[in-house]
Amino acid sequence: MTLHDALAAEALTIGTDATLAEGLRRLESAPALVLIDADGRPLREVRAFHLRRMGLAGFGPDTPLAALPPGAAPVAVGEAEARNPQALMRERGLQVLALTDAAGRVRRVAARDRRDERILLSPPHMGGEEEALALSAFETNWIAPLGPNVDAFEAELAAYLGAPAAAALSSGTAALHLALRLLDVGPGDVVLTSSLTFIGSVAPILYQGAAPVFIDSAPDSWNMSPAALERALARARAEGVAPKAAIVTNIYGQSADLDPILALCAAHGVPVIEDAAESLGADYKGRKSGTLGMLGAFSFNGNKIITTSGGGALTAHDPDLVARARFFSTQARDPAPHYEHTVYGYNYRMSNILAGVGRAQLRLLDDRVARRRRIFARYREALADVPAIGWMPEAATGRCNRWLTVATIDPDLGGGATPASVIAALAAAGVEARPVWKPMHRQPLFAGAAYTPHDDALSFSDLCFARGLCLPSGSDLSDDQIARVADLVRRAIG
Ligand SMILES: *Cc1c(COP(=O)(O)O)cnc(C)c1O
């Protein structure tokens, strides 16, 4: 073995006598390590989450890595046979691969080259404790939907939000549906709602047989325009219509300007539901997004800032409303030993296994917000010299979580580039970008529905859709990946 080979092997190997603490420290600057025995033979791959899981299982920081159970995938291949270590690692899901000599000792360690891997818009980002907390449900055989993780997740989420209570549910859409049910929205009712949003925000209005009335966005926040809302409320009053509720979306992680919206709605007796599916961790004037309206809905879908793979939550100022949401989410069973029902409900509760994932993710939320904000700053820096590119602004009224980095392309400066052409160029390079949500008043589903633009001269949500571009924003995006995406955007604009 040459000195170079020995050094190359050492950089990514760790011995069984090394401690848990040492392993974690080394893994701060390496994606993974190969655990080797005293003779230098490879045993298994070691990643940070493997060690954190040991910590959670009660092993102290001084525990030697010999205590790690065997790994699943073989982590070594004879140097002579290793024609394509990168392909092998991709195939086996490994981050590192040991290349061994004839005696089976590690000569070199190859690390996975991530440069030509696909970059996704907003993939889940696990921290390491999720598995252990979800598995705790198995240890106690609490696989049934309800259980201690659900109760703990609700309490921890409420504490994070500074809200009196929260109900853990199966999705954000379910949370919004329950919110409308709690407000007694029914057939023939009118619900005011943001036009620039995702369908999950609006479909529950249809579930209840009510009619959406769409409100445009304002340029400073990209969210519900108080000016448009004021005109829509005045028109409803003139027509003798009393809207039953308003659903205000906090788009791309930015809070709507809620003070004027809440004041206007209060003056017309309209309760406000915040759709905070994208804005968990953001704030409005120092208060957590999702806690400003009468009710707030959150999503833990796989693409959101934290995830339970699928899930949601509902919060409210009035804990009785949250208790009522739990009642409706578990088939509306009246308190009786037999199955007694006076109203119907839904099966909308979060499972105890997924709540374990949620508890671990919630501990990471502030870190994820910081990372996403940093990703936004990096993109903006990297593309500062491209005059055609602008950005979704951060409203002066709060702190955005930058769930997605949203750029805009000025058609007059972009040399013919459009969001669609840039998205296609990125896709060809294995990078996933998306247009901004298509406004609801433009959807065939809502042809003929009422819509109030920001002002007579400007439908701002249409402008966002025409010019907006969502860039990959996953919180585990590396600086190199950001630079690569920025470079592709620059070239696509020319
Ligand atoms: C994701 C999302 C929802 C729906 O949440 P699910 O958990 O996917 O049902 C609702 N509104 C907005 C704005 C969203 O982004």
The ligand as an SDF file (V2000), in Angstrom:
LIG
                    3D

 15 15  0  0  0  0  0  0  0  0999 V2000
  -49.5540   21.5450    0.9630 C   0  0  0  0  0  0  0  0  0  0  0  0
  -50.6260   22.5700    1.0340 C   0  0  0  0  0  0  0  0  0  0  0  0
  -51.9130   22.2500    1.4820 C   0  0  0  0  0  0  0  0  0  0  0  0
  -52.3790   20.8520    1.7270 C   0  0  0  0  0  0  0  0  0  0  0  0
  -51.6540   20.1220    2.6300 O   0  0  0  0  0  0  0  0  0  0  0  0
  -51.6560   18.4970    2.5010 P   0  0  0  0  0  0  0  0  0  0  0  0
  -51.0070   18.0720    3.7640 O   0  0  0  0  0  0  0  0  0  0  0  0
  -50.8390   18.1810    1.2930 O   0  0  0  0  0  0  0  0  0  0  0  0
  -53.0530   18.0620    2.3900 O   0  0  0  0  0  0  0  0  0  0  0  0
  -52.8220   23.2660    1.5960 C   0  0  0  0  0  0  0  0  0  0  0  0
  -52.5180   24.5280    1.2910 N   0  0  0  0  0  0  0  0  0  0  0  0
  -51.2950   24.8800    0.8600 C   0  0  0  0  0  0  0  0  0  0  0  0
  -51.0130   26.3120    0.5710 C   0  0  0  0  0  0  0  0  0  0  0  0
  -50.3170   23.9070    0.6810 C   0  0  0  0  0  0  0  0  0  0  0  0
  -49.1120   24.2540    0.2020 O   0  0  0  0  0  0  0  0  0  0  0  0
  1  2  1  0
  2  3  1  0
  2 14  2  0
  3  4  1  0
  3 10  2  0
  4  5  1  0
  5  6  1  0
  6  7  2  0
  6  8  1  0
  6  9  1  0
 10 11  1  0
 11 12  2  0
 12 13  1  0
 12 14  1  0
 14 15  1  0
M  END
$$$$
